[in-house]
Amino acid sequence: MSGERPAVRQAGRLAGRLVALGVTGSIAAYKAVELLRLLTAEGADVVVLLSPSATRFVGPLSFAALSRHPVETEVMDLLPDGRIGHIVIADSADAVVVAPATAHFLGAMANGMAGDVITAACLATSAPVVVAPAMDGDMWTHPATQANVARLRDAFGYSIVAPASGPLASGQSGVGRLAELPAIVDAIVAAVAASPVRQPDPAARPPLAAATPREADLTGRHVVVTAGGTREPIDPVRFIGNRSTGRMGVAIAEAALDRGAAVTIVAADVSVPLPEDRARVARVETTAELRDVLLDALFEGAAPAGEARFDALVMAAAVADFTPTHPSARKLTRGEDLTLELQPTPDLLAEVARLCRGLDAEGAAAHPPVRPAPVLVGFAAETGSLDRAAAKLRAKRVDLLVANDVTEAGSGFGTDTNRVMILDAAGGRDELPLLSKREVADRLLDRVAAALDERDTAAQTARMQEAQR
Ligand SMILES: Cc1cc2nc3c(=O)[nH]c(=O)nc-3n(C[C@H](O)[C@H](O)[C@H](O)COP(=O)(O)O)c2cc1C
């Protein structure tokens, strides 16, 4: 299967460390791209900050692509989730390295001036700071520069990786060249050596870059996605609803479409546009309607045995667990005493899983299972601990369960990001960092596509073995 796999980090001297790399407006700024590569080769997760001058020398694209984090360039810009980028970096980095560091940076920093993302992050961090200056020889030897360097080293405790001697951009020769990159890497390793590798909360770290496009690895697959929140009528104008906007489900549907799948969306109440031109869309309101439409989409009215009409089902809709037992046919008026009697709704995910696996309500074999076995994915919105998720996965007999804590900042309803844990039937748990919903969708579909490939390979092998008998 193609597409992105969870990153396998090489063990290195910076494994488990988050290094913030600040790049300022020096002619040597291009060398920072190679420095970033060396740091990631040592196992570091690197997030890059560029001063506005540095962006005149090197664009953020290479840094973003290599670091897999958005690059911070503007001190006044907020992250998409509203957090302040340079503070997030300052708080979560294990080390900050400024390489190359201009004379201007040294002066601003020595005086505590936080006019750009790099000086602001350095001021706000309690992590060790490594500074590798690079400049013209006369700029380096100027008393102002030397005084600033001395202050950073002696008063602030920064590690200074002194510039080397050699040809300079001016055409002259002298001291001012950026130090050799391995020496800068060694200084960072030394700076963090005393502190233990932390396990910081992924949600507190800088966000990852936007999703990388996947190949069309779901071509020929039929993926059914439920999205949005159901509404259970109390009377003709009122309902019991929930906060789901449908963003996660729609992100999954769009990702599946982009990967070549034929997609059916069963949409309850959604507040985002649906890809109606590319997908088959059925709209529903209540959980009961969702059940009818879903069973029809999955089994097309036929008995749920025999050949599967879909390859994967992702139940991302937030369905009501309770519905009013006796919804009023007329609008309830003020002044009436009102006690709502609620009854539980059917557990759709468990029901579909049971039908696909050929089981009756008691879990006993009732009819042949649907073949080839579709991949069934459930979502579990929890508040607080995700401990119940594994039990839910087993109880509902699904292949994958995506659990998230909807009370966590940046996670759950109405946000563009989500932090989820994907559990599988084999007991595996994949705790993803805070990601865009599109990236969560693609990571989930990586698993779905892999499971479908495995399923087909196993079936192929079984057929070949059967033929050889
Ligand atoms: C072509 C060019 C090369 C430069 N190289 C350096 C350099 O190597 N070191 C330095 O201190 N300043 C250098 N400067 C000047 C800085 O870019 C300038 O002082 C800028 O304000 C630095 O801003 P920053 O520290 O916020 O990135 C260079 C300027 C130009 C036009």
PDBQT file of the ligand as one rigid body, heavy atoms in Angstrom, charges set to zero:
ROOT
HETATM    1  C1  LIG A 501      22.880  39.670   0.964  1.00  0.00    +0.000 C 
HETATM    2  C2  LIG A 501      22.829  39.926   2.435  1.00  0.00    +0.000 A 
HETATM    3  C3  LIG A 501      23.521  39.115   3.276  1.00  0.00    +0.000 A 
HETATM    4  C4  LIG A 501      23.508  39.334   4.646  1.00  0.00    +0.000 A 
HETATM    5  N1  LIG A 501      24.185  38.487   5.459  1.00  0.00    +0.000 NA
HETATM    6  C5  LIG A 501      24.253  38.742   6.780  1.00  0.00    +0.000 A 
HETATM    7  C6  LIG A 501      24.974  37.873   7.619  1.00  0.00    +0.000 A 
HETATM    8  O1  LIG A 501      25.577  36.878   7.197  1.00  0.00    +0.000 OA
HETATM    9  N2  LIG A 501      25.013  38.169   8.938  1.00  0.00    +0.000 N 
HETATM   10  C7  LIG A 501      24.370  39.250   9.466  1.00  0.00    +0.000 A 
HETATM   11  O2  LIG A 501      24.472  39.475  10.662  1.00  0.00    +0.000 OA
HETATM   12  N3  LIG A 501      23.630  40.070   8.664  1.00  0.00    +0.000 NA
HETATM   13  C8  LIG A 501      23.551  39.833   7.359  1.00  0.00    +0.000 A 
HETATM   14  N4  LIG A 501      22.824  40.670   6.553  1.00  0.00    +0.000 N 
HETATM   15  C9  LIG A 501      22.077  41.767   7.154  1.00  0.00    +0.000 C 
HETATM   16  C10 LIG A 501      20.802  41.254   7.813  1.00  0.00    +0.000 C 
HETATM   17  O3  LIG A 501      19.998  40.588   6.849  1.00  0.00    +0.000 OA
HETATM   18  C11 LIG A 501      20.015  42.401   8.444  1.00  0.00    +0.000 C 
HETATM   19  O4  LIG A 501      20.781  42.934   9.521  1.00  0.00    +0.000 OA
HETATM   20  C12 LIG A 501      18.649  41.992   8.934  1.00  0.00    +0.000 C 
HETATM   21  O5  LIG A 501      18.040  43.106   9.527  1.00  0.00    +0.000 OA
HETATM   22  C13 LIG A 501      18.725  40.865   9.919  1.00  0.00    +0.000 C 
HETATM   23  O6  LIG A 501      17.429  40.616  10.451  1.00  0.00    +0.000 OA
HETATM   24  P1  LIG A 501      17.119  39.385  11.397  1.00  0.00    +0.000 P 
HETATM   25  O7  LIG A 501      18.202  39.293  12.399  1.00  0.00    +0.000 OA
HETATM   26  O8  LIG A 501      15.801  39.728  12.028  1.00  0.00    +0.000 OA
HETATM   27  O9  LIG A 501      17.005  38.198  10.530  1.00  0.00    +0.000 OA
HETATM   28  C14 LIG A 501      22.807  40.433   5.181  1.00  0.00    +0.000 A 
HETATM   29  C15 LIG A 501      22.109  41.278   4.320  1.00  0.00    +0.000 A 
HETATM   30  C16 LIG A 501      22.121  41.014   2.964  1.00  0.00    +0.000 A 
HETATM   31  C17 LIG A 501      21.378  41.936   2.050  1.00  0.00    +0.000 C 
ENDROOT
TORSDOF 0
